[in-house]
């Protein structure tokens, strides 16, 4: 099929924004392919006009990784289950599939994702390309669950990567930042469906920090949230159970009160009030430690992993060696006190097992993750830059999809395989068809 300008939709001033409203773009053209052939046409069309091509997912990255000033490619038309290997528990899905679609798609085959993060709005290609992870000292991030992929490279060729085909590229492609090509499908190594027992309770900050590594080792999935200006954390301890375990899910009313009325609607009001009256935030946070958490239930895994989030925020997250988590959290606590800041959002602390993906924040080391947030109507820059300085003191690696201020020069020192990744990029996209200003900054031109 010949590619003409009428094949694609000129955007004419329409503005794209990410979820956090911190990045935006006005692409020249928009493409919504529904097949590999149409992805190839899109790339050919853009190359003929010397336009860069960027795929967007759900826009849930906080960085400018998906900013597309040239041709913006929306893969949402390439979604759903494409193939199931029941014997090996592997499922191939379209790159535009959202994470929230996966429970229904996989459960009908008796399968589930091994681990997930707490937000499920992202597409599978966006989540894996930025290194989205979950928590659990024995479990790796979502990208590490990918065992194969198909992408269209800069010259329009179809590249299949897997254990038996271009296997040498797998450590790069599974977490490729969108720099190597347009992903069209991904093959996930799944596990049998399972349930989880969830225990959420407030605990004393110093006690949790002192025993952090022991808590991570003792539980399948452990994390906590610290409310600045308090001495209290909300801990979450999730234990994996067989699929036929007796379920005791939260009642509809309790879930609505906890996850909609309090965690979202009330929290939105609190954040708006805190912006107008920052002096009230310490007292509000102390109250929050009394009215949130402290619940126990058992449900299917996806209902425990994921959380409804409607309050808009900005986020920065760093991975550091797991043993450094207590010192790092205490340093952030001191920073907030010394600067006399008023921070309404809790700080999230998680852990993940090491992996072998070249640009993974957990490459080669068991990692702890510290995420800091600010309400989207507040200025996040001073706070994030100061916290980043602390994280860099612990050899911190920033989450690729969350706000940070590092560049290729500093990042290359953090990743032993950084230069290997760049060689793959040079091979698959020598003309930087898939580049944008963010990738220029973090990978170089």
N, C-alpha and C positions, 0 to 999 in steps of 0.2 A: 504494500500500500504506500502510495506517495505521501510524504509529509508536507502539508501546506499550513500556512498561518491560520486558516480557518479550522484546522483540526484542534487548536488549542484556544483557550479563553483568555483574551487580553484582560488584564485586571483593571486598568485605567483608574488608578488612584485608590483602589480598595486597600485598606490597611489591615495587616495581620498582626495580632498580638499574642504573646504567650499567656498562659493562665495567670501568672503572677503580675502581669502588666508592667514588666520591667524591660522587655525587649519587643521590638516591632519591626515590620518591614513592609514595603510596598512593591511586591514582585511585579515584573513586567508581564509574565504569563503564568497561568495556572493550568496544570495538567492533572487529570483524575483518571489514571489508567486502571483498567480492570483485568489486564493480562500482561504477561512478560513481553509480548509483541508490542503492546502499547507503551510499555516502559522504554523499550528500545527506540520506538518512534520519538518519544519525548526527548531522549538524549540526543538523537540525531537532529531533531528540530533545534534544540538549544545550541548544539555545536555549530550548526550552519550560521547561527546568528551571534556566535561567540558569547553566549550567555552561560553563566554558571547554573548548575542544577542542584537543588537541595530538596530532599524529602522531609516532609514534616510528619509528626505523629499527632499526638493529642495536645501538643503545645505545653506539656507539663514540665519541661526543662526550664530551669531558672536562668540558665546561661543563654547566649546567643547562638548556640550550636545549630539550631534549625532555621536561623534567619536566611531568607532566600530573596536576594535582590533581583535575581534573574528569572529562572523558571522554577516555580514552587510546585513540587510534585506531591500530591496527596494520595497515599497508597491505600486509603480506606476501602477502595473497591476491590482490593485483593485480600480477602479475609476468609476466615472459616477453616475447617479441617480439610486438607487436601489428600492426606494419606495416613493410614494407621497400620503400624507394625505391632500387632497385639503380642506376638511372641517376645519381642524385645522391649515392649512397652514404650514405643517411640511414636510420636505423632508429628506429622508435618503440617504446619499451618501457614496461612497467608500472612505476609509481613504487616498488613494493616489491621490485623486482629487486635482488639483491645484486651487487656488483661481481664477486665470484668466479664468478658465473653467466655473465658476459658473454663470456669467451673462447669457450666452446662455442656460445653463442647466435649470436655474430657471425661466427665463423670459417666456419660452414657457408654463409655468404653471401660469403665471401672478404673480410670486413671486420674491422676492429679499431679500438679506441679510439686516438686520436692520442697520448695521454699518460695515464699513470696514476700514482698514488702508490704507496707500497711496502706498504700494507695494503689488502686487498680484502674485508674483512668487512662494510663499510658497504653500505647500500642506495644506489641511484643518487640517490634523492630526498634522503636525508640528506647524502650527499657533496656534492651540488651546492648544497644549501641552506646549508651551512656554509663553502663555499669550499675544499673539499679540492683539492689541487693535486699536482703531481709535481715533477720537476726538469728543467731544460733551458732555456737562455737564449733559445732561439727558440720555445719552446712555452708555451702558456697552460694554466691549470688546467682541471679537468674542467667547471666551470660554463660556461666559455667555449666548450665544444664543444656546448652545447645550442642548438639553433636553433628549438625550438618546445616548447610545454608545454600541458597541459590541467590546470586546477585548479578546485576547487569553492570558491566564495567564501563569505563569512559569511552572505549571504542565501540560500544554497543554489543560486545560479545557477552554470552551467557557463561557464567563461571559457577560451577558446582564445587562445593567444598565439603569434605567429610572425612571419615576415617579411612576410606579406600580411594579417595579422589582428591587430589590437591591437599592432602592432609597437613603438609607443612604450612599452609596458610590458615589453618583452623585457629591457632592461638591469636592471630591478628583479626580475623573476620568476625569471630564471636563477640568482640568488643572493639568495633572499628570506628566509632565516632562519626559514622556517615562519610568518612574520608576515602573509602576504598571502592564504593559503588552503591547502587541502589538495591537494597535487599528486597527480594520478592517472596521468599519463603524461608522458614526456619524449621528445623527438625529438633524437637524437644525430647530429652530423655526423661520420661515420666516415672512415677512410682504408683503402686496401687493406692486407691483412695484411702484416706485415713481420717480419723477424728482427732480432736485435741481437747485436753482439759486446760482451761484458762483460770489462772489465779491472779487477780489484780488487787494490790493492797498498798496503802501508804506505809513507808518505813523511814527510818532515820538516815539522813544523808551519809554521815561519816561511816556508819556501820556498813552500809551498802558498798561504799567505795573501798573500805578496808577488805571486804570479802568479794570484790567484784570478780576476780578470776575464778574463784572457787564457785561462785554462783553460776557463772557461764558454763563451767565444766560439769556442774551437777544437773543442769537443766537442758532439755532439748533446745528451747528458745527462751532466752532471758534478755530483758531490756528494762531501762527505767527512764523516767522523765523527772528532771529536777526543776522545781519552780524557784527562779531567782528570788532573793530576799527572804527565803525560808530555809529551814534545816530539814526539809521533808522531800522525799522522792516518792513517785508512784511507780512501783515495780510491777512488771508483767512477766509471769512465769508460765510458759505453755509446754505441756507434756503430750507427746504424740501417742495416740491410742489406735487399736485396730478399727477398721471401718465398721465392724459390727458392735463396737462398744455402745453401751446404753447412753443416749444423748440426754442432756439436761440443758437445752438452750435457754437463753434469756427470753422471758416473755415479751410479747410485742410491745406492751406498754413500758416495761423496764428498758428495753432497747431504745424505744423512741425517746424516753426521758433522758437516758444517758447519752446517746449518740446524736440525737437531733436537738432536743430542747436545751440541754446543758452544754455539751461539747461544741455545738455549732451556733445555735441561735443566741443563747445567753453569752457565749464567749465572744461573739461578734459585738454585742452590746458592750461588754466589758472592754474590749479592745478599743472601741470608739471612745468610750468614756476615759480610758487610760491615756489616749492621745490628748484629750482636752484637759485632763487633770492627772498628770503623771505622778504627783505625790501620793495618789491613792493606790497606786499599783502594788506596793508591798503588802498593804492590808488585803487587797483583793486576792493576791497570790496565796496569802495565808488561809483565806477563806476557801480558795479553790482546792487546797490540799484536804479540806474537810468534806467537800461535797462531790469530789470525783473519785473514781476507782472504788476499791473495797468491794469487789464482787467476784463470784466464782461460778463458772458454767462449763458445760461440755457441748461441743458442736462440731459440725464438719469443718475440716481444716480451713477452707477459704473464708468461712464466716468468722473464724478467730483471727486469721492473719490480717485481714483487711479492715479498714476503718473509714467511715464516711467523713470527708473533710470538705466543708463549704466555706469556711472562713479563709479569705485570701491572704497569703503571706509571701514573704521572700525567705529563702533558705540558703545557708552555706553548710556543707558537711565535709569533714575531714576524716580520713582513715589514718590511724597511728598504730604503732605496735601495741598489742592488747595490754601488756603489762604497764604501759604508760597512762592508761585511762585515769586512774585516781589522781595522779599528779596534774594531769591536764585539766580535769574538771575543777580541781581546787584552784588552779591558776586562773581559770575563767571566773570563778566565784570571787577571787580577790580583785581581778580586773574590774568587775562590775561594781564592787564596793569602793575601790579606789577612785574610779571615775564618777561615782555617785550617779550612775545611770539608773533608769527605771525601766526594767525589761518585763513585759507582760507574758511573753511566750515562754513556755518551758523549754529546757534544753534536753534533747533526746540522745540517749546513749545506748549503743547496740554492739554486737560482735559478729564476726563471720570467720569461717575457716579460710586458710590460704588456698590459692589456686595458681594456675600456670598461664593465665591469659596475660599477654604482654603488657597491656595498658590497664589491667585491673588494679584497683586500689588495694586489693588483697594479694597481689602478686608476691609469692614467695614468703609471706608472713601471715600468721594469725593476727587478725586486725580488730581493733576497737574503733567504733565510729562515734563521733560527736557532731551533732547537728544543732546549729543555732538558727533562730528565726526572728523575724520582726513582722509585725502587722504591715500590710502592703501600703497603708497610708502614712507610715512612719519612715523616716530616713534610716536606712540600714547601713550606710557606708562606713561610718566611723566605728560602729560596733563590729561589723564583719572584718574590717581591716585589722583591728586590734586583736580579735580572736585568731585571725589567720597568722599573725605574728607569733602567737603562742603555739599554734599547731606546727608551724614550720620549725620551731625549736625541738619538736619531737619527730622530725622527718615525716611530717604529715603529707599525705597525698590527697588533693581535693577531688571530690566527686565531680565527674565531667559534666553532669547536668545541673550542677548547683553553683551558685555564685562564688567566684574566687578571683584572685588578681594575679595569678602566676602566668608565666609565659614559657615558651619552648626552652629557653636557656636554663631556667630553674627546674622545670619539670623533667628535663632529660637526665638530670642527676638523680632523680627519684626512682626511675624505672630502668632496670638493667637491660631490658630488651627494647628500649626506646628507639635506638638506631635501627634495629631489625624491623620495627614497625614502619619506620620511614622508608626503608628499602622496598617494602611491599607496596607502600603508597606510590613510590616512584615507578614501580613496575605496573601497577594497575591504573594509576591516574597521573601520568607524567605531566599533563597539561593543566592539572588542577581544575578539572571540570566540576568537581564536587567541593571546591573550596568556598569559604566565606571568611569574613574578617575574624571570627572566633577561631576557626581552624588555622588561619594564618598566624594567629597569636600563640596558640598552644602547641602547634606542630612545626611552625615555620612555613615559609612559602616554597 
